[in-house]
Amino acid sequence: MGGQTTFMSIGLIISAVIILSVFVKSRHFFRCLFLSSLSGIGSLFAVNVLSQMTGITLGINAITLSVSALGGIPSVIAMLAARYFMLT
């Protein structure tokens, strides 16, 4: 495992812990989780639809769907940034 992969893995774990702690502290855990998942998956599909204009695509597969469902819109933005910097 390379240094970049380790760094990204640690970042994902820390992000997941922070997101879950926020969901638990709000008294509506399942509603927050559902709305975050819905917005993340919706933004992933929106990125795919708008890929003709931007030129950056995110493949829809089990990993990207899981990450966008757990992290919501910020995780989709993070995946877009990672994809952009890997291309340049």
C-alpha positions as CSV (number, residue, x, y, z in Angstrom):
1,M,0.0,0.0,0.0
2,G,1.5,3.3,-1.0
3,G,1.6,6.5,1.1
4,Q,-1.2,8.2,-0.8
5,T,-3.5,5.2,-0.4
6,T,-2.8,5.0,3.3
7,F,-3.4,8.8,3.7
8,M,-6.7,8.5,1.9
9,S,-7.8,5.5,3.9
10,I,-7.0,7.3,7.2
11,G,-8.9,10.3,5.9
12,L,-12.0,8.2,5.0
13,I,-12.0,6.5,8.4
14,I,-11.8,9.9,10.3
15,S,-14.5,11.3,8.1
16,A,-16.8,8.4,8.7
17,V,-16.3,8.6,12.5
18,I,-17.1,12.4,12.4
19,I,-20.2,11.9,10.3
20,L,-21.5,9.1,12.4
21,S,-20.9,11.1,15.6
22,V,-22.9,14.0,14.2
23,F,-25.7,11.7,13.2
24,V,-25.8,10.1,16.7
25,K,-25.7,13.5,18.5
26,S,-28.7,14.7,16.4
27,R,-31.7,13.1,17.9
28,H,-32.9,11.9,14.4
29,F,-30.2,9.5,13.5
30,F,-32.0,7.5,10.8
31,R,-33.6,10.6,9.2
32,C,-30.2,12.4,9.0
33,L,-28.6,9.2,7.6
34,F,-31.3,8.8,5.0
35,L,-31.2,12.4,3.8
36,S,-27.4,12.5,3.7
37,S,-27.4,9.2,1.7
38,L,-30.1,10.5,-0.6
39,S,-28.3,13.7,-1.3
40,G,-24.9,12.0,-1.8
41,I,-26.3,9.5,-4.3
42,G,-28.3,12.2,-6.0
43,S,-25.2,14.4,-6.4
44,L,-23.2,11.4,-7.7
45,F,-25.8,10.9,-10.4
46,A,-25.8,14.6,-11.1
47,V,-22.0,14.6,-11.6
48,N,-22.4,11.7,-14.1
49,V,-25.1,13.6,-16.0
50,L,-23.0,16.8,-16.1
51,S,-19.8,15.0,-17.0
52,Q,-20.3,16.0,-20.7
53,M,-19.7,19.6,-19.7
54,T,-17.0,19.2,-17.1
55,G,-15.0,16.3,-18.6
56,I,-14.5,14.7,-15.2
57,T,-16.5,11.5,-14.6
58,L,-17.1,9.3,-11.6
59,G,-18.0,5.8,-12.3
60,I,-21.1,4.5,-10.7
61,N,-20.1,1.3,-8.9
62,A,-20.4,-0.3,-5.4
63,I,-17.5,1.8,-4.0
64,T,-18.6,5.2,-5.2
65,L,-22.2,4.5,-4.2
66,S,-21.1,3.4,-0.8
67,V,-18.8,6.4,-0.2
68,S,-21.4,8.9,-1.5
69,A,-24.2,7.2,0.6
70,L,-22.1,7.4,3.8
71,G,-20.5,10.8,3.2
72,G,-23.1,12.7,1.3
73,I,-22.3,15.6,-0.9
74,P,-18.9,16.3,0.7
75,S,-17.7,12.9,-0.1
76,V,-18.7,13.3,-3.8
77,I,-16.8,16.6,-3.9
78,A,-13.8,14.9,-2.3
79,M,-14.0,12.1,-4.9
80,L,-14.2,14.7,-7.7
81,A,-11.2,16.6,-6.3
82,A,-9.2,13.3,-6.1
83,R,-10.2,12.4,-9.6
84,Y,-9.3,15.9,-10.9
85,F,-5.9,15.9,-9.3
86,M,-5.1,12.4,-10.5
87,L,-5.9,13.5,-14.1
88,T,-3.6,16.6,-14.0
